[in-house]
Amino acid sequence: MDAEQGFAPTTLGRRLRERDQGWFCVTEAVHRPEDYLRPHAHRYPAITLVRQGSFGLEIGRDRFECSDRGVFYKLGQQRHCNRVGSQGSQSLIVALRSDHPRIEEQGLPLPRSSRWSGAPFAFHLAARIEQEFRTGDLASPLALEGLVLELVASLLRGSQDLPAGAAPPWLAEVEALLRARFRETIGLREVATAVQRHPVHVARMFRRHYRCSPGEYVRGLRLRHAARELRETDRSVCDIAVDAGFYDQAHFCRSFKRQAGLSPSKYRAATRA
């Protein structure tokens, strides 16, 4: 579907493949390292699933940096610009028609603000959407539509509990600490002590602004790190599990399959097919 006539995003970089299913369109796109996409707007809202590299979104003074299975949602008709990271990026872009009857008949409008999510559901759905996007059999259109609806439902559910006000500066310190030490066993009390806050307050504020607990966030970081290692290296599953901070290979395999819908070995094979 042409960007000017339909609702596919207008700044797709180099398109690897695309599937138009009427009320939504999924495009796999690659952007070169350090690309800067000047201020622009898309006709329809879109959800970007960053598969590799990093892709930033700037709306006024607000900045969202997305990488390693991260997801962000952006409104239609909203001017923004994008910056691609030093490693470039490869993304799945799901453009949505906001007048889809299954959404409107429920009285559930799409979120009215752009937002980023590092929640575990994003990793799970991204992997399954990728798999169906590449399958191409007779059942894949129906399966892909179901997954996109599930992604929309997750956005709707999250939009009912948007944070009140800006996140306190110390919360960014918490997130940075978790990101830097996600391979380690680190307790909430230690994290709270580092920012001089009570553990209960840290947990409450973290869930409010990141929509998951600190523990879920760390698990997501470990799984995204492991997924990247599975895609890009030939290391054994056992080595990857230990390096990512899991107790053992069995624990890692259970967690990975629960989130991605595939075992680590099948995920590796699928992403290299």
C-alpha positions, 0 to 999 in steps of 0.5 A, spaced: 500 500 500 502 506 497 504 511 503 500 517 500 494 513 498 493 508 504 496 508 512 503 505 512 508 510 515 511 515 510 518 514 513 520 506 512 527 506 510 528 500 506 523 496 506 524 488 506 517 486 506 510 488 507 503 485 508 497 489 508 491 486 511 486 492 510 485 495 517 492 494 519 499 493 515 505 490 517 512 492 514 519 490 516 524 496 515 531 497 515 534 504 517 542 506 516 546 508 522 545 515 525 539 516 520 535 522 522 528 523 519 526 530 519 519 532 523 513 529 520 507 526 521 503 519 519 496 519 517 495 513 522 497 511 529 503 505 528 506 501 533 514 500 532 517 493 534 525 494 534 528 488 532 535 490 532 539 496 533 536 502 536 530 507 534 529 514 537 522 518 537 522 525 539 516 529 540 517 536 542 522 535 548 520 528 550 524 523 547 523 515 547 529 511 546 527 504 543 532 498 542 532 490 543 525 488 543 522 494 545 516 497 543 513 504 542 506 507 540 505 513 536 499 517 534 497 519 527 497 526 525 502 527 530 509 531 528 515 528 530 522 526 528 526 520 529 534 518 530 537 511 529 542 509 533 550 508 531 548 500 529 542 502 525 535 499 526 531 493 523 524 494 525 517 491 524 512 497 524 504 495 525 500 501 522 493 501 524 486 504 522 483 507 528 476 506 526 477 498 526 470 496 528 472 491 533 475 496 537 470 502 536 464 497 537 467 496 544 467 503 545 475 503 546 479 508 543 486 507 542 491 511 546 491 519 545 499 519 547 505 516 544 508 512 549 514 507 550 513 500 553 519 495 555 514 490 559 515 483 557 508 482 553 512 486 548 517 481 547 512 476 547 508 479 542 514 481 537 517 474 537 510 471 535 508 477 530 515 476 527 514 468 526 507 469 523 509 475 518 514 470 515 510 464 515 506 466 509 501 460 509 493 460 508 492 461 516 498 466 517 493 472 515 488 470 521 493 468 526 497 475 524 490 479 525 489 476 532 496 477 534 495 485 532 489 485 536 492 482 542 497 488 541 492 493 541 488 490 547 495 491 551 495 498 549 488 499 551 489 496 557 495 500 559 492 506 557 487 506 562 492 507 568 497 512 565 502 515 570 500 522 573 505 527 572 512 526 570 517 521 573 521 523 579 528 524 577 531 518 581 526 513 578 531 514 572 537 512 576 533 506 578 532 504 571 539 505 569 541 501 575 537 495 573 539 496 566 547 496 568 546 490 573 541 486 570 545 479 570 546 480 577 542 478 583 540 485 586 534 486 591 529 491 591 532 494 598 539 495 595 536 498 589 532 503 594 538 504 598 541 507 592 536 512 591 535 513 598 527 511 598 523 506 601 522 500 597 515 500 597 515 507 594 520 505 589 516 499 587 510 503 586 513 508 582 516 503 578 510 500 576 506 506 575 511 509 570 514 502 567 508 498 567 511 492 570 515 491 577 522 492 577 523 484 577 519 483 571 523 489 568 530 485 569 527 479 567 525 482 560 532 485 560 535 478 561 530 475 555 532 481 550 539 480 551 539 472 551 534 473 544 540 477 541 545 472 543 541 467 540 540 471 533 547 473 533 552 468 536 553 461 536 554 460 543 550 454 546 544 455 550 547 454 556 552 459 556 547 464 554 543 462 560 548 463 565 551 469 562 544 473 562 543 471 569 538 465 569 539 460 574 540 454 569 538 452 562 532 449 564 529 456 568 532 460 562 528 455 557 521 455 561 522 463 561 524 464 554 518 460 551 513 463 556 515 470 553 516 468 546 512 462 544 518 458 542 524 455 545 531 458 545 533 453 539 527 454 535 527 461 536 534 461 533 532 457 527 526 461 526 530 468 526 536 465 521 531 462 516 
